[in-house]
Amino acid sequence: MGYFAKKSSQILFKNDNHNLAAFLVGRQLCVVSCMFFIARITAVKLGPEDDNIFGVPNWVQGIFNTGLLGALIVAVVASVSWRLLASAFPLAFFKAAPAYVFLRICLVLEMTGLLHGAWVIADIIKKISGVNRDEVYIGTAEERAEKSMKDKSSRLMAGDLIAACDVGDENPPVQSFDDGLNLDQATVEQLMEELSRRQAPKKTDLDLVEEAAV
């Protein structure tokens, strides 16, 4: 997995996954701070006698003066684009040293307490809505394995969600049986039958000769 990926996992899932939520809080503070900082340095303040930039109308110049343009640049170039890449190639980003460094920075930002009010509001919303962890509704992985919980349908129906490529390089190859049946369209029984057939020892020429003699 890699040294930095292992260290990041150990940090994130400490204290009953508390650090994972703390990272989200610190990350949001980091993103918002960067947006405000770049918005301030890209904001344009013109004097009463100065001409508008590029000769744009006054209302467009008013938008430039707010720093919104810098915030949009940060959102597109420094936030959303990297998030899309990380969602498509999570392991490559998780193993990178900068990811570990930024993880530490975000946790330090959360420790400053500037956004600790978010924990209180989240706890109030949780009590009002009465939500619980997923394990309360569907059970843990061990409990689901004991009950042999299966999907409601063995075949894909119209409207079912299927995995699709988003930002990846190219579509994955279609897996199919030797008889041409698409694996995505096979039932559970067909999958188990095909798996058993592939795991069965192959017959040698001598075995075929002996069966023909019998």
GIBEL-V101553 format. One record per backbone hydrogen bond with DSSP energy under -1.0 kcal/mol. NH is the residue of the N-H (numbers start at 0). CO is the residue of the C=O. If there is no record, write none. Layout:
BEGIN
NH|CO ; NH|CO
END
This chain:
BEGIN
5|1 ; 6|2 ; 7|3 ; 8|4 ; 9|5 ; 10|6 ; 11|7 ; 12|8 ; 13|10 ; 17|14 ; 18|13 ; 20|16 ; 21|17 ; 22|18 ; 23|19 ; 24|20 ; 25|21 ; 26|22 ; 27|23 ; 28|24 ; 29|25 ; 30|26 ; 31|27 ; 32|28 ; 33|29 ; 34|30 ; 35|31 ; 36|32 ; 37|33 ; 38|34 ; 39|35 ; 40|36 ; 41|37 ; 49|46 ; 54|51 ; 55|52 ; 60|56 ; 61|57 ; 62|58 ; 63|59 ; 64|60 ; 66|63 ; 70|66 ; 71|67 ; 72|68 ; 73|69 ; 74|70 ; 75|71 ; 76|72 ; 77|73 ; 79|74 ; 80|75 ; 82|78 ; 83|79 ; 84|80 ; 85|81 ; 86|82 ; 87|83 ; 88|84 ; 92|88 ; 93|89 ; 94|90 ; 99|95 ; 100|96 ; 101|97 ; 102|98 ; 103|99 ; 104|100 ; 105|101 ; 106|102 ; 107|103 ; 108|104 ; 109|105 ; 110|106 ; 112|109 ; 115|112 ; 117|114 ; 119|115 ; 120|116 ; 121|117 ; 122|118 ; 123|119 ; 124|120 ; 125|121 ; 126|122 ; 127|123 ; 128|124 ; 129|125 ; 135|132 ; 137|133 ; 138|134 ; 143|139 ; 144|140 ; 145|141 ; 146|142 ; 148|143 ; 159|156 ; 176|180 ; 179|176 ; 182|174 ; 184|181 ; 185|182 ; 190|186 ; 191|187 ; 192|188 ; 193|189 ; 194|190 ; 195|191 ; 196|192 ; 197|193 ; 198|194 ; 199|195 ; 207|203 ; 208|204 ; 209|205 ; 210|206 ; 211|207 ; 212|208 ; 213|209
END
